[in-house]
Amino acid sequence: MPLKLMYITNKPEVAEIAQECGVDIVWVDLETLGKEERQHNMNTVKSRHTLQDAANVSKVLTNSSLMVRVNCWNENSQAEINGAVTAGAQLIMLPMWKTVSEVKKFIDAVDGRAKPVLLIETKEAVECLDEVLKLKGIYAFHIGLNDLHLSFGLKFMFQLLSDGTVEKICKKIAAANIPYGFGGIAKIGEGTLPAENIVLEHYRLGSTRAILSRSFCNAEQIGDLKEIKRIFKENVTKLREFEKYAATADEATLNENRKIVADKVDWVVKNLQTVR
């Protein structure tokens, strides 16, 4: 099965294009708490989306699902989750969790009204994952490489691939028979670590979902809807074509790619003081 593709936008017209081009999950991002402090001076997405944005996007989605990322667990979480449900969220994602208790409270707060998705992006989440996996009601996991590599004190987010951290996490989730994905994908032929290598790692590790990064199609910068649609369609087509190759790659090919990833990550870490 091809990867389920996720794309972050709060614009209904862009969401429609993403849906038409085969994006499975449109992601409206409410997370703001602590993000600027964690990712200060990093070239990462820091959204300022609202519940009204989620409601507006929800109205145009017929084939794609709407996912809303709320803030980390806090005193306002129940109200925020209720608002996401009212806005039409079919999936709700909890970021920056660190304890089993936070996850349980989150699942209870969602209360079956949407599908709970857990974003693994803290060292503490990795440490308590075994206990979290015993809980009922988790729909899917996503491993957030940006914040997780910061939590582990690493220089480059893809070190989590080369040092085996992502693989260990994936194996534990796979054993619990819960879907998972990690990181983002640039357009084929681009990326500090080329998208082709990342896609092959998704297939080697049994990942079933990935975020389309800004470099895949930066709708915020392009503006022209016809151009956005052209770029989106072209890049999704290239990705799906490459996936046909990845899906048939044998174990030797996937393991060779793993070694290539490790070598490229080592080169980046040695040659750049920090890579964001």
C-alpha positions as CSV (number, residue, x, y, z in Angstrom):
1,M,0.0,0.0,0.0
2,P,1.3,3.5,-0.8
3,L,2.1,5.9,2.0
4,K,-0.8,7.9,3.5
5,L,0.2,11.5,2.7
6,M,-0.3,14.4,5.1
7,Y,-0.2,18.1,4.3
8,I,-0.4,21.1,6.6
9,T,-2.6,24.0,5.6
10,N,-5.3,26.2,6.9
11,K,-6.5,27.4,3.5
12,P,-9.6,25.7,2.2
13,E,-8.6,26.3,-1.5
14,V,-5.2,24.7,-0.9
15,A,-6.8,21.8,1.0
16,E,-9.0,21.2,-2.0
17,I,-6.0,21.0,-4.3
18,A,-4.2,18.6,-1.9
19,Q,-7.2,16.4,-1.7
20,E,-7.6,16.3,-5.5
21,C,-3.9,15.4,-5.9
22,G,-4.2,12.4,-3.5
23,V,-3.4,13.7,-0.1
24,D,-5.0,11.5,2.5
25,I,-4.9,13.8,5.6
26,V,-5.1,17.6,5.7
27,W,-3.6,18.9,8.9
28,V,-4.6,22.1,10.6
29,D,-2.1,23.0,13.3
30,L,-3.2,24.7,16.5
31,E,0.1,24.0,18.4
32,T,1.8,27.2,19.7
33,L,2.7,26.5,23.3
34,G,6.5,26.3,23.8
35,K,7.1,25.8,20.1
36,E,8.9,29.1,19.5
37,E,11.2,28.5,22.5
38,R,12.0,24.9,21.4
39,Q,12.6,25.7,17.7
40,H,14.0,29.2,18.0
41,N,16.0,30.3,14.9
42,M,15.1,27.0,13.2
43,N,13.6,26.9,9.7
44,T,10.5,25.0,10.8
45,V,6.8,25.4,10.3
46,K,5.3,27.5,13.2
47,S,1.7,27.8,12.3
48,R,-0.9,30.2,13.6
49,H,-4.0,28.2,12.7
50,T,-7.3,28.5,14.5
51,L,-10.4,26.4,15.2
52,Q,-12.2,28.5,12.6
53,D,-9.6,27.5,10.0
54,A,-10.3,23.9,10.9
55,A,-14.0,24.4,10.4
56,N,-13.4,26.1,7.1
57,V,-11.1,23.3,5.8
58,S,-13.5,20.6,7.0
59,K,-16.3,22.0,4.8
60,V,-14.3,21.3,1.6
61,L,-13.0,17.8,2.4
62,T,-14.9,14.9,0.9
63,N,-12.2,12.3,0.4
64,S,-9.4,13.4,2.6
65,S,-9.6,13.4,6.4
66,L,-9.1,16.4,8.6
67,M,-6.6,16.2,11.4
68,V,-6.2,18.9,14.0
69,R,-3.0,19.1,16.1
70,V,-3.9,20.6,19.5
71,N,-1.4,21.9,22.0
72,C,0.5,19.7,24.5
73,W,-1.6,18.6,27.4
74,N,-2.6,21.6,29.6
75,E,-5.5,23.0,31.6
76,N,-7.3,24.1,28.4
77,S,-6.9,20.8,26.6
78,Q,-10.4,19.6,27.1
79,A,-11.9,22.8,25.7
80,E,-9.4,22.7,22.7
81,I,-10.3,19.1,21.9
82,N,-14.0,19.8,22.2
83,G,-13.5,22.7,19.7
84,A,-11.6,20.5,17.3
85,V,-14.4,17.9,17.4
86,T,-17.0,20.7,16.7
87,A,-14.9,22.0,13.9
88,G,-15.0,18.6,12.2
89,A,-11.7,17.0,13.1
90,Q,-11.7,13.2,12.3
91,L,-8.3,12.8,13.8
92,I,-6.8,14.8,16.7
93,M,-3.1,14.8,17.4
94,L,-1.4,15.3,20.8
95,P,2.2,16.7,20.6
96,M,5.0,16.9,23.2
97,W,3.6,14.4,25.6
98,K,5.9,13.0,28.2
99,T,3.9,10.7,30.5
100,V,1.4,7.8,30.3
101,S,-1.0,9.9,32.4
102,E,-1.0,12.7,29.7
103,V,-1.8,10.2,27.0
104,K,-4.6,8.6,29.0
105,K,-6.2,12.0,29.8
106,F,-6.0,12.8,26.1
107,I,-7.7,9.6,25.0
108,D,-10.4,10.1,27.6
109,A,-10.9,13.7,26.5
110,V,-11.3,12.7,22.9
111,D,-13.8,10.1,24.1
112,G,-14.3,8.3,20.8
113,R,-15.4,11.4,19.0
114,A,-12.3,11.4,16.7
115,K,-9.3,9.2,16.2
116,P,-6.4,9.9,18.7
117,V,-3.0,10.3,17.1
118,L,0.1,10.5,19.3
119,L,3.1,12.5,18.1
120,I,6.4,11.1,19.6
121,E,8.8,14.0,19.9
122,T,10.3,13.9,23.4
123,K,12.9,11.6,25.0
124,E,10.4,11.0,27.8
125,A,7.8,9.7,25.3
126,V,10.3,7.2,24.0
127,E,11.1,6.1,27.5
128,C,7.5,5.4,28.5
129,L,6.4,4.1,25.1
130,D,6.1,0.5,26.3
131,E,3.5,1.5,28.9
132,V,1.7,3.8,26.5
133,L,1.3,0.9,24.1
134,K,-0.7,-0.9,26.7
135,L,-3.4,1.7,26.6
136,K,-6.6,1.2,24.5
137,G,-7.9,3.6,21.9
138,I,-4.7,4.9,20.2
139,Y,-5.4,5.2,16.4
140,A,-1.9,6.0,15.1
141,F,1.6,7.3,16.0
142,H,3.8,9.8,14.2
143,I,7.5,10.3,15.1
144,G,8.3,14.0,14.9
145,L,12.0,14.2,14.0
146,N,12.4,17.9,14.5
147,D,11.6,18.1,18.2
148,L,12.7,14.6,19.0
149,H,16.3,15.2,17.8
150,L,16.4,18.3,19.9
151,S,15.2,16.4,22.9
152,F,18.0,13.9,22.5
153,G,20.6,16.7,22.0
154,L,21.4,15.8,18.4
155,K,22.6,18.1,15.6
156,F,20.6,16.8,12.7
157,M,17.1,15.3,12.8
158,F,18.0,12.3,10.5
159,Q,20.6,11.1,13.1
160,L,17.5,9.4,14.6
161,L,17.4,7.3,11.5
162,S,21.0,6.4,11.4
163,D,21.5,5.7,15.1
164,G,18.6,3.2,15.2
165,T,16.2,5.3,17.4
166,V,13.4,5.4,14.8
167,E,13.8,1.7,14.0
168,K,13.5,0.8,17.7
169,I,10.4,2.9,18.1
170,C,8.8,1.5,14.9
171,K,9.4,-2.1,16.0
172,K,7.6,-1.5,19.3
173,I,4.6,0.1,17.6
174,A,4.5,-2.5,14.9
175,A,4.3,-5.2,17.6
176,A,1.3,-3.5,19.0
177,N,-0.3,-3.5,15.5
178,I,-0.9,0.3,15.4
179,P,-0.1,2.3,12.3
180,Y,2.8,4.7,12.4
181,G,4.9,7.1,10.3
182,F,7.8,9.5,10.8
183,G,9.1,12.9,9.6
184,G,8.5,14.6,6.3
185,I,9.2,14.0,2.7
186,A,10.7,16.6,0.3
187,K,10.0,16.3,-3.4
188,I,11.8,13.5,-5.3
189,G,15.3,14.6,-6.2
190,E,15.6,17.1,-3.3
191,G,16.4,17.3,0.4
192,T,19.5,17.5,2.6
193,L,19.0,13.8,2.7
194,P,17.4,13.0,-0.7
195,A,13.7,12.1,-0.6
196,E,14.4,8.8,-2.4
197,N,16.5,7.6,0.5
198,I,13.8,8.6,3.1
199,V,11.0,6.9,1.1
200,L,13.0,3.7,1.1
201,E,13.5,3.9,4.8
202,H,9.7,4.3,5.2
203,Y,9.3,1.0,3.4
204,R,12.1,-0.7,5.2
205,L,10.6,0.3,8.6
206,G,7.0,-0.5,7.8
207,S,5.9,3.2,8.0
208,T,2.5,3.9,6.5
209,R,2.3,7.7,6.6
210,A,4.4,10.8,6.0
211,I,4.1,14.5,6.0
212,L,4.7,16.4,2.7
213,S,7.2,19.1,3.7
214,R,7.2,22.7,2.6
215,S,9.8,21.9,0.0
216,F,7.3,19.5,-1.6
217,C,5.0,22.4,-2.3
218,N,5.3,25.7,-0.3
219,A,1.8,27.1,-0.9
220,E,2.5,30.0,1.5
221,Q,5.2,31.3,-0.9
222,I,3.6,30.4,-4.2
223,G,0.2,32.0,-3.8
224,D,-1.1,31.3,-7.4
225,L,-3.5,28.4,-7.1
226,K,-2.9,27.1,-10.6
227,E,0.8,27.0,-9.9
228,I,0.2,25.3,-6.6
229,K,-1.9,22.7,-8.3
230,R,0.6,22.1,-11.1
231,I,3.5,21.6,-8.6
232,F,1.4,19.5,-6.3
233,K,0.2,17.2,-9.1
234,E,3.7,16.9,-10.5
235,N,5.4,16.1,-7.2
236,V,2.8,13.6,-6.0
237,T,3.0,11.8,-9.4
238,K,6.8,11.5,-9.0
239,L,6.5,10.3,-5.4
240,R,4.0,7.7,-6.3
241,E,6.1,6.5,-9.2
242,F,9.1,6.1,-6.9
243,E,7.0,4.3,-4.4
244,K,6.3,1.6,-7.0
245,Y,10.0,0.9,-7.0
246,A,10.2,1.1,-3.2
247,A,7.4,-1.3,-2.8
248,T,9.2,-4.0,-4.8
249,A,12.7,-3.4,-3.3
250,D,14.2,-6.5,-1.8
251,E,15.7,-6.7,1.6
252,A,19.3,-6.3,0.3
253,T,18.3,-3.1,-1.5
254,L,16.6,-1.7,1.6
255,N,19.6,-2.5,3.8
256,E,22.0,-1.0,1.3
257,N,19.9,2.2,1.4
258,R,20.0,2.1,5.2
259,K,23.8,2.2,5.0
260,I,23.7,5.1,2.4
261,V,21.5,7.0,4.8
262,A,23.9,6.4,7.7
263,D,26.9,7.6,5.5
264,K,25.1,10.7,4.3
265,V,23.9,11.6,7.9
266,D,27.5,11.2,9.1
267,W,28.8,13.4,6.4
268,V,26.2,16.1,7.2
269,V,27.0,16.0,11.0
270,K,30.7,16.2,10.3
271,N,30.6,19.0,7.8
272,L,27.9,21.3,9.2
273,Q,27.9,22.6,12.8
274,T,24.1,22.4,12.9
275,V,21.6,21.4,10.3
276,R,18.0,22.6,10.8
